[in-house]
Amino acid sequence: MAAPAVLLLGLSKSGFGSGFGSLAVPMIALMVPVPQAAAILMPVLLVMDLLGLQAFRGHYDKALLRFMLPFGLLGILIGLLSFRLLDSRWVAGLVGVFTLSFLAQRLLWPPKPDSKPPPRWIGAILVACSGFTSFIAHAGGPPMNAFAIPLKLRPLVFTATTSFFFFVINLSKWLPYAALGLIDMTNMATSLALLPIAPIGVWLGVRLAHRIQPTLFYRLVYAGMFTAGMKLVWDGFLAGH
């Protein structure tokens, strides 16, 4: 289960099929608890983030990053403070409901060509949610997509900006994860075994992201969001009942 999960995560990190990465933790969590699955993916995420930064350097929207990063880090702080109080399954389920709701809104009531992006305060909430859900279950993609898709960025700018954002977010999770006792030799040994798979998924995704048309790109984003949303809802509210 871990090998295809890492491949999906690599595709998502490259921007191609963004949203599929949210399936990685639920897939691995079929075998181990959610916090352990999240910890196992930490080194894999770091390698993928570094590969993504190298592949998409120079395409970031710096002004957008200056807006996003403080709210994303606020979400990390909220996740750390509430980690012991929250059932990770409920968090996964709520992320899934939010993802499917946004997707339904985009497909059933598509925005007009001249429509404006959501207000900044809504964007701030979505980015903070992305930081929070990223901390809990590496599922920051759906809230980030809900914020970034209406901005109508070019695919390369979209991918580069979100890649840099999640590089900072994932880097900021190391100390909190260690403080919570999630970084141990057992999890790190599993991570080392998975690391060779990480560049393959990123490489495939980068090649496709540089060649894909914007319309097809966003259709794949939507497909990834639907798949991730359904899986998260199942894990959060239906599995085991």
N, C-alpha and C positions, 0 to 999 in steps of 0.2 A: 504493500500500500504506500510505503514511503517514497519509493522510486518514482512512480507516476505523479505523486503529489509534488515532488520537487521539480519535475519537468513542467507541470502546470504553473508552478510558482515562477519558474524561469521565464516562461512565455508571458506571464502577467508582468513581470519586472521589466521586460523589454518593451512593454506597451501593447504588444499584440495580444488581443484577447484579454485585455485588462478586466479584472473581475474574477477570472478563473482562479487567481491566486488565493482567494478567500476559501477555496475548497481544500487547501493544503492541510490546515490544522484539523478540520473535521475528518478528513481521510485518515490521517495518522491517529486521530483520537478514537478511531474504531478499535485500536489496539491498546492504547495507553490513555491516561487521563489528559484532559485538555491542557492544563498547565504544563505538563511534561511534554506534550506535543509541541506547544509553543516554544518551550526552552530548547528542544532539539533543533528547531528551525532557525534559531538565532544566528549561529555561525554561517549557515547556508545563506540566510538573508544578507549578512554582511558581505559575503563574496559576490552575491548577485548585485547588490547595490553598487559595489565598486566597479563591477563590469558595466553596469548601466551608466554610471557617471562617465566612464571612459568612452562609451559608444555614443553618447548624446551630448558631449561637452559642447558648449557654445550655443545651445538652442534653448537655454532656460529663459523664462520670463522672470527677471529679477524683481520687478515691482510686485508681481503676484506672490513670489516667495516671501518677500518682506511682510506681506499681509498674512500669509498662511502660517508661517513657522511659529509665531508666538501662540496662536490658538491651538495648533497641533501639540505643542509642548504643554499647554494647559490641560489638554485632554489626557496626556501621559500622566500628569500629576494627579488628576482625578482618578485615573485607573489605578495608580499605585495606592492611593488612600482608601479606595473602596474594594481592592482586590480580595481581601479576606471576607468581605461582607456579601459579595455577590456570587450567585450560582452562575458559573460560566455557561451553562446550557441556556439559561434565560437570556443572558446577554447575546448569545448566538442567535436565539430565536427572534429577539427584538431587532437585531441587525438585519436578519432575513426579511422580516415584515417591512421594515423601512425600505430595504432595497427593492422589493417587489412593488411597493406602493409608488416609489419614484418611477420605476420602469413603466407601470401602468399609466401613470400620469403623462409620461413622455410619449407613449404609443397611442393612447386614446385621445389625448388633447395635445397634439404636437405643437410646439411654439411656431409662431409666424416668423418669416424671414427677418422682419424688422423688430422682433420682440427683444426686450432688454433682459440681461441677466438678473438673477434675484438680488434683492438688496444686500448690502454688505453685512448687515447684522445676521441675516440668514446664512450667508456664507461663513461667517465666524462660527456659528453654531455647528454647521456641517463639518467644518475643518476640525473643531474641537471634538466632535463625535468620532471623526476619523482617527484622531490621536488616541482617544479612549478605547475604541474597538480594536485598534492596532495593538494596544498594550494587552488587552484581555485575550485576544485570540488571533492576532495578526490579520484581522479582518477590516483594515482601514480603507480598503479599496472602494466598497460601495458608497459610503458617505462622501468620500473624495470625488468619486465620479458624479454624484448628485450635485456637487458644487462646481466641478470643472467642466462638465459636458455643456451646460448652458452658456459657457463663455465662448464656445465655438472656436477654440484654438486649433491651429494647424496640428495634424497628428504628431509631427516631430516635437513641436513646442509643448503639446499636451504631455507626451511621454517623458520628455526631458525634465519638465518642471515637476511632475509628480514623482519621477525617479529621485530627483534631488531632495524633495520634501520627505519621502519615505527613508532615504539614506539618513537624514538627520534624526527622524523619529525613531528608526530602528537602533541607531547608535545610542540614543538617549535611554533606551530600555535596558542596556546591559547592567548598569549598577543597580537599578531597582530589582531586576530579575535575580541578581546575585544576593541582594539583601533579603529577598523572599525565599532563598534556598533552592532556586530552580536551576542554577548553574552548578552542575556536579559532573564527576568523571563519567558516570554512566551515560548521561545525556550527551556530553561532549564526544564520547566515543562513537555514539550513533551518528552524530553530526558529521564526524570525520569520514565515516563510511559513505555518507550521502554526498559529500562535497564534489566528487568527480562528476556527478550528474548535473550539478548546478550550471556550469558554463554551457552545456549542450542546449538546455532550454532557452537560456538568454541568447545564445548565438542564433538559434533558429528564429526566435522572435525578432531580433534586431534586423536580420535579413528581410523578414517579411514586412516589418514596420517601415523600412525605407522604401518599399516598393508598393505599398498598399494604397488604394484610393481612399480619400476621406469618408465617402459614403459606406464602403465596405468596412472600413476601420470601425466606425461607430456602430454598425450592425453587429460586429463581433464583440464590441464592448457590451452592447445590450444582451447578447447571447450569454456572455460570461456573467453578467449581473443576474440574469434569470436563473441560470444554473446554480450560482452561488446562493442566491436568495432562497431557492427551493430547498437546497441542502441544509442551510442554516435553520430555516423554519422547521424542517423535519427533525434536526438534531435538538433544537431547543424545546419544541412543544409536543412532538409526536412520537419520537423514538422511545421505546420502553413503556409506552402507555397502552 
